[in-house]
């Protein structure tokens, strides 16, 4: 092979490396976006879970209150 052919091969490899670097960069960017999205979703889930726990506690407190009132009414009869 002559020097020109080697140069052509080297240029082709350089192009492939550039393309691969671009693809890696694109994948890393996409990964960062997905990671940020997952973090936001997890935070929303945590807030919803907290709200659900609070609502369940309020429901249980109301049930307990009404059961106590019903028992008091029954005892007074």
C-alpha positions in Angstrom: 0.0 0.0 0.0 1.2 3.5 -0.7 1.2 6.5 1.5 -2.0 7.9 -0.1 -4.0 4.7 0.7 -2.8 4.8 4.3 -3.9 8.4 4.5 -7.3 7.5 3.1 -7.6 4.7 5.8 -6.5 7.1 8.5 -9.0 9.8 7.4 -11.8 7.2 7.4 -10.9 6.1 10.9 -10.8 9.7 12.0 -14.3 10.2 10.6 -15.6 7.1 12.3 -14.1 8.3 15.6 -15.7 11.7 15.2 -19.0 10.1 14.5 -18.7 7.8 17.5 -17.8 10.8 19.8 -20.9 12.6 18.5 -23.0 9.6 19.3 -21.6 9.3 22.7 -22.2 13.0 23.4 -25.8 12.6 22.2 -26.4 9.5 24.4 -24.9 11.3 27.4 -27.1 14.3 26.9 -30.2 12.1 26.5 -29.2 10.2 29.6 -28.9 13.4 31.6 -32.4 14.5 30.4 -33.9 11.2 31.4 -32.1 11.3 34.8 -33.5 14.8 35.5 -37.0 13.7 34.4 -36.8 10.6 36.7 -35.7 12.8 39.6 -38.7 15.1 39.1 -41.1 12.2 38.8 -39.6 10.7 42.0 -40.1 13.9 43.8 -43.7 14.2 42.7 -44.3 10.6 43.8 -42.8 11.5 47.3 -45.2 14.5 47.6 -48.2 12.4 46.5 -47.3 9.7 49.0 -47.0 12.2 51.8 -50.4 13.7 50.9 -51.9 10.2 50.7 -50.5 9.4 54.2 -51.9 12.6 55.6 -55.3 12.0 54.0 -55.4 8.4 55.3 -54.5 9.6 58.8 -57.3 12.2 58.7 -59.7 9.6 57.6 -58.7 7.3 60.4 -58.9 10.1 62.9 -62.5 10.9 61.7 -63.5 7.3 61.9 -62.1 7.0 65.4 -64.0 10.2 66.4 -67.3 9.0 65.0 -66.9 5.6 66.6 -66.2 7.2 69.9 -69.3 9.5 69.5 -71.5 6.5 68.5 -70.3 4.6 71.6 -71.0 7.6 73.8 -74.5 7.9 72.3 -75.2 4.2 72.9 -74.0 4.4 76.5 -76.2 7.4 77.2 -79.4 5.6 76.0 
